[in-house]
């Protein structure tokens, strides 16, 4: 048996109305949430700007990164970049903009110098509201191409006007760049702009006549340095030659002195040895030496009587010119003088190696009278 189901149109209408109401409320809440929240990404700060009320204007404290709730009717959140920005002002149309943005400044002589300038900077987050309140810009490209470029150009002109062009083009360029960087730090620091790096890209561009004059001056300076180096080399070589000559002369003098001293020592030693020999030659020793040299044969032919091997002892001993005691004392002194250092003798006296020691009359000496 079929079952009949009745349809209540009024109840269905109420359900539909409730669903529509819930959908509208959800859409309203979603729209309101999207309108009253924003996200501050990393590398940015959100600056809260009051649009109404007694404290309307830029707030001093920036908003941190992340999701931020605000009233779109009375407030505005301005995103301000704080990451490092790089700009270049160059003459080349292939870098930066297609127009000539290079910077020209003058030296103390009034010579115009043109250069390509590179700048890296970032914004201090705590001072971002102050910077935005002053310029009402959150586009740092516009800020750098206007206010910052003018300030950098004025800093270059201020520093370069105190320097000659040769210093700017030469060794003084780094000093000039350091002073310009410091001046830019002082100018931009109060607005919260931190200069990370300021560079001169490439070489400076000078008028052709000035460039030629500087090149000639640098060439002359280089030649002067080379001449000075050659003079120093010649002086060093001359000093070396003089030193070598002095050394050779001193060596020759020392060698000659050594040879002379050796000859003198040898002569003194020989004289002393001869004196010892002379004092040692007593008549008895002379007679003994004569007997030693005789071969025992008498001459086969003689015009007179046979010669006898005898000596006049008185005449033989008189060659010294001193008596026996003086001779022995003198001989003893000479032997003491000629004794090697550290050598000692049993009798207190030692003969020189080259001297002939005095010999006593030998007991076995043959008689000289026949």
C-alpha positions as MATLAB code, in Angstrom:
seq = 'XXXXXXXXXXXXXXXXXXXXXXXXXXXXXXXXXXXXXXXXXXXXXXXXXXXXXXXXXXXXXXXXXXXXXXXXXXXXXXXXXXXXXXXXXXXXXXXXXXXXXXXXXXXXXXXXXXXXXXXXXXXXXXXXXXXXXXXXXXXXXXXXXXXXXXXXXXXXXXXXXXXXXXXXXXXXXXXXXXXXXXXXXXXXXXXXXXXXXXXXXXXXXXXXXXXXXXXXXXXXXXXXXXXXXXXXXXXXXXXXXXXXXXXXXXXXXXXXXXXXXXXXXXXXXXXXXXXXXXXXXXXXXXXXXXXXXXXXXXXXXXXXXXXXXXXXXXXXXXXXXXXXXXXXXXXXXXXXXXXXXXXXXXXXXXXXXXXXXXXXXXXXXXXXXX';
ca = [
       0.000    0.000    0.000;
       1.572    3.296   -1.063;
       2.590    5.910    1.537;
       1.828    9.541    0.859;
       4.384   12.215    1.918;
       3.165   15.726    2.334;
       5.436   18.709    1.277;
       5.588   21.735    3.617;
       6.500   24.692    1.418;
       6.730   27.137    4.328;
       9.347   25.055    6.168;
      11.415   24.658    3.045;
      11.362   28.400    2.493;
      12.588   29.067    6.004;
      15.506   26.628    5.564;
      16.564   28.257    2.343;
      16.462   31.694    3.931;
      18.614   30.473    6.841;
      21.211   29.021    4.411;
      21.300   32.235    2.460;
      21.776   34.230    5.653;
      24.655   32.029    6.764;
      26.318   32.355    3.339;
      25.972   36.139    3.391;
      27.380   36.360    6.892;
      30.285   34.110    5.927;
      30.997   36.164    2.810;
      30.803   39.361    4.863;
      33.181   38.023    7.496;
      35.563   36.838    4.794;
      35.477   40.187    3.028;
      35.949   42.052    6.291;
      38.891   39.828    7.231;
      40.542   40.402    3.877;
      39.985   44.135    4.085;
      41.340   44.513    7.619;
      44.439   42.301    7.401;
      47.626   42.441    5.350;
      50.902   40.561    5.296;
      54.323   42.222    5.699;
      56.887   40.045    3.954;
      60.508   39.563    4.984;
      62.786   42.397    3.867;
      60.029   44.943    4.477;
      58.471   46.840    7.342;
      54.882   47.974    7.545;
      54.327   51.599    8.426;
      50.968   52.313   10.070;
      49.481   55.625    8.897;
      46.519   57.063   10.815;
      43.952   58.627    8.470;
      41.664   60.092   11.151;
      41.701   61.097   14.769;
      43.895   63.349   16.857;
      47.017   61.267   16.298;
      46.604   60.958   12.547;
      49.805   60.747   10.508;
      52.756   58.375   10.372;
      53.307   56.369   13.524;
      56.745   56.230   15.015;
      56.921   52.469   15.476;
      56.999   50.296   12.343;
      54.988   47.135   12.155;
      56.897   43.880   12.262;
      56.689   41.271    9.537;
      53.789   38.850    9.331;
      50.026   39.310    9.354;
      48.823   42.699   10.564;
      45.248   43.754   11.478;
      44.136   47.331   10.855;
      41.017   49.420   10.279;
      40.891   50.295    6.567;
      38.547   53.182    7.277;
      40.921   55.003    9.603;
      44.319   53.374    8.975;
      46.669   52.516    6.144;
      49.635   50.074    6.127;
      52.460   51.150    3.825;
      55.060   48.490    2.944;
      58.613   49.830    3.006;
      61.599   47.721    1.738;
      64.580   47.342    4.056;
      66.731   44.947    1.987;
      69.941   46.111    0.300;
      69.327   48.187   -2.822;
      71.863   48.525   -5.641;
      71.873   51.438   -8.059;
      74.371   52.464  -10.715;
      74.678   55.807  -12.462;
      76.611   55.152  -15.643;
      77.234   56.583  -19.086;
      76.687   53.222  -20.778;
      73.199   52.582  -22.176;
      73.643   48.849  -21.500;
      73.781   49.237  -17.706;
      71.222   50.946  -15.530;
      68.999   53.185  -17.632;
      69.409   53.848  -21.317;
      70.298   57.498  -20.666;
      73.579   58.962  -19.423;
      73.365   59.064  -15.621;
      77.100   59.399  -14.898;
      78.254   62.011  -12.397;
      80.572   64.905  -13.254;
      82.600   66.838  -10.667;
      85.411   69.392  -10.810;
      88.953   69.434   -9.391;
      90.660   72.353   -7.686;
      91.911   73.560  -11.118;
      88.388   73.433  -12.502;
      88.982   70.331  -14.630;
      85.793   68.342  -15.164;
      85.999   64.665  -14.207;
      83.293   62.213  -15.236;
      82.758   58.837  -13.575;
      80.344   55.917  -13.339;
      79.163   55.588   -9.737;
      77.753   52.529   -7.978;
      75.837   52.726   -4.689;
      74.584   50.035   -2.316;
      72.357   51.022    0.619;
      69.573   49.816    2.866;
      67.012   51.392    5.164;
      67.284   51.135    8.941;
      63.914   49.573    9.954;
      63.504   51.695   13.077;
      63.884   54.905   11.046;
      61.703   53.888    8.113;
      58.652   55.855    9.395;
      60.754   59.018    9.609;
      62.027   58.557    6.030;
      58.509   57.927    4.728;
      57.133   60.882    6.649;
      59.724   63.174    5.056;
      59.501   62.095    1.407;
      56.119   60.263    1.295;
      57.762   57.641   -0.926;
      58.138   53.937   -0.477;
      59.661   53.460   -3.933;
      63.403   53.443   -3.246;
      64.275   53.569   -6.948;
      62.632   56.982   -7.268;
      64.257   58.055   -4.008;
      67.739   57.032   -5.167;
      67.396   58.599   -8.637;
      66.328   61.902   -7.190;
      67.360   62.929   -3.706;
      70.208   60.447   -3.214;
      71.857   61.026   -6.613;
      71.884   64.780   -6.055;
      73.423   64.353   -2.595;
      76.139   62.010   -3.895;
      77.004   64.407   -6.736;
      77.298   67.327   -4.317;
      79.531   65.268   -2.026;
      81.867   64.451   -4.940;
      82.049   68.104   -5.965;
      82.713   69.247   -2.409;
      85.601   66.806   -1.855;
      87.106   66.951   -5.378;
      87.208   70.767   -5.419;
      89.985   70.599   -2.801;
      92.181   68.155   -4.729;
      94.331   68.630   -7.869;
      93.332   66.584  -10.881;
      96.554   64.553  -10.760;
      95.699   63.343   -7.259;
      92.130   62.542   -8.253;
      93.330   60.564  -11.264;
      96.194   58.895   -9.406;
      96.912   57.747   -5.872;
      94.496   60.226   -4.259;
      91.393   58.640   -5.803;
      90.900   56.162   -2.961;
      91.275   58.943   -0.386;
      88.714   61.061   -2.238;
      86.284   58.139   -2.400;
      86.656   57.475    1.323;
      85.894   61.129    2.149;
      82.859   61.140   -0.162;
      81.571   57.930    1.448;
      81.907   59.450    4.918;
      80.092   62.601    3.815;
      77.250   60.505    2.390;
      77.076   58.598    5.672;
      76.615   61.880    7.505;
      73.971   63.155    5.063;
      71.846   60.015    4.755;
      72.329   58.630    8.266;
      69.899   61.058    9.870;
      67.157   59.852    7.488;
      67.759   56.174    8.226;
      69.585   55.425    4.938;
      72.675   53.297    5.594;
      75.423   53.393    2.927;
      76.874   49.919    2.437;
      79.244   50.698   -0.438;
      80.103   53.572   -2.759;
      82.330   52.841   -5.750;
      83.785   54.434   -8.862;
      83.171   51.903  -11.609;
      85.972   51.844  -14.161;
      88.391   54.691  -14.772;
      87.752   58.396  -14.581;
      87.018   60.230  -17.814;
      89.008   63.441  -18.274;
      89.374   65.894  -21.150;
      91.789   64.497  -23.741;
      94.381   67.265  -23.323;
      94.419   66.805  -19.534;
      94.658   63.046  -19.933;
      97.643   63.403  -22.279;
      99.388   65.823  -19.903;
      98.921   63.464  -16.967;
     100.263   60.540  -18.995;
     103.344   62.562  -19.953;
     103.908   63.550  -16.336;
     103.562   59.953  -15.195;
     105.971   58.823  -17.922;
     108.517   61.445  -16.831;
     108.131   60.350  -13.217;
     108.661   56.723  -14.220;
     111.812   57.623  -16.158;
     113.117   59.616  -13.195;
     112.555   56.621  -10.936;
     114.358   54.349  -13.398;
     117.291   56.806  -13.590;
     117.453   56.973   -9.823;
     117.474   53.190   -9.651;
     120.301   53.016  -12.184;
     122.333   55.568  -10.210;
     121.747   53.580   -7.043;
     122.841   50.401   -8.832;
     126.030   52.053  -10.120;
     126.788   53.414   -6.646;
     126.222   49.987   -5.145;
     128.516   48.354   -7.690;
     131.200   51.010   -7.093;
     130.924   50.524   -3.333;
     131.197   46.779   -3.827;
     134.305   47.204   -6.004;
     135.907   49.527   -3.438;
     135.126   47.092   -0.655;
     136.613   44.224   -2.649;
     139.755   46.295   -3.402;
     140.130   47.187    0.275;
     139.658   43.575    1.201;
     142.246   42.406   -1.339;
     144.723   45.066   -0.195;
     144.205   44.155    3.435;
     144.618   40.462    2.610;
     147.856   41.199    0.724;
     149.124   43.318    3.595;
     148.311   40.627    6.114;
     149.917   37.994    3.897;
     153.081   40.090    3.456;
     153.200   40.817    7.159;
     152.784   37.129    7.897;
     155.549   36.169    5.480;
     157.827   38.862    6.931;
     157.104   37.722   10.471;
     157.834   34.142    9.428;
     161.164   35.138    7.857;
     162.052   37.188   10.924;
     161.178   34.327   13.266;
     163.192   31.935   11.094;
     166.202   34.291   11.041;
     166.070   34.763   14.786;
     165.812   31.024   15.303;
     168.746   30.361   12.996;
     170.823   33.092   14.646;
     169.996   31.683   18.053;
     170.854   28.185   16.856;
     174.143   29.381   15.381;
     174.964   31.178   18.599;
     174.246   28.008   20.562;
     176.451   26.023   18.184;
     179.211   28.593   18.452;
     179.133   28.573   22.216;
     179.013   24.780   22.245;
     182.174   24.391   20.156;
     184.808   23.940   22.871;
     188.354   22.973   21.842;
     187.809   19.459   23.134;
     184.711   19.002   20.959;
     186.511   20.365   17.939;
     189.343   17.905   18.461;
     186.825   15.082   18.885;
     185.006   16.014   15.665;
     188.301   16.108   13.787;
     189.170   12.645   15.006;
     185.699   11.430   13.921;
     186.319   12.668   10.389;
     189.825   11.054   10.142;
     189.836    7.743    8.248;
     193.037    6.500    9.987;
     195.334    6.916    6.966;
     198.315    9.227    6.939;
     199.261   11.106    3.813;
     201.460    8.992    1.516;
     203.507   11.951    0.433;
     204.632   14.740    2.689;
     207.077   17.516    2.036;
     208.114   17.713    5.650;
     207.367   16.038    8.909;
     204.044   14.198    9.277;
     201.168   16.392   10.447;
     199.913   15.662   13.918;
     196.173   15.887   14.742;
     196.555   18.356   17.520;
     194.825   21.659   18.337;
     195.954   24.717   20.134;
     193.307   24.571   22.804;
     193.943   28.091   24.000;
     193.509   29.576   20.520;
     190.501   27.414   19.643;
     188.572   28.416   22.740;
     189.385   32.085   22.478;
     186.888   32.743   19.610;
     183.993   33.341   22.002;
     185.623   36.319   23.630;
     184.570   35.217   27.131;
     185.841   32.976   29.836;
     184.506   29.487   30.483;
     181.988   30.473   33.204;
     180.466   33.272   31.102;
     180.270   30.998   28.075;
     178.437   28.278   29.999;
     175.997   30.778   31.494;
     175.293   32.313   28.099;
     174.743   28.891   26.561;
     172.388   27.877   29.351;
     170.306   31.047   28.843;
     170.014   30.420   25.110;
     168.944   26.852   25.659;
     166.269   28.020   28.123;
     164.956   30.545   25.566;
     164.809   28.004   22.751;
     163.060   25.363   24.878;
     159.480   24.558   23.591;
     156.610   25.733   25.776;
     155.736   23.226   28.475;
     158.856   21.125   27.931;
     160.959   20.358   31.000;
     164.317   18.689   31.227;
     165.873   16.652   33.935;
     168.614   19.192   34.331;
     166.312   22.213   33.846;
     167.590   22.949   30.317;
     166.592   21.643   26.870;
     168.205   22.225   23.531;
     166.395   23.607   20.485;
     165.453   20.973   17.888;
     167.668   22.703   15.297;
     170.593   23.323   17.670;
     173.574   21.036   18.207;
     173.761   20.057   21.852;
     177.160   20.527   23.484;
     178.901   17.230   23.824;
     181.144   16.290   26.710;
     184.517   14.912   25.949;
     183.865   11.200   25.282;
     185.769    8.718   27.351;
     186.499    6.597   24.287;
     187.865    9.519   22.214;
     191.191    8.477   20.683;
     194.289   10.374   21.630;
     195.143   13.028   19.123;
     198.929   12.939   19.629;
     200.995   10.355   17.815;
];
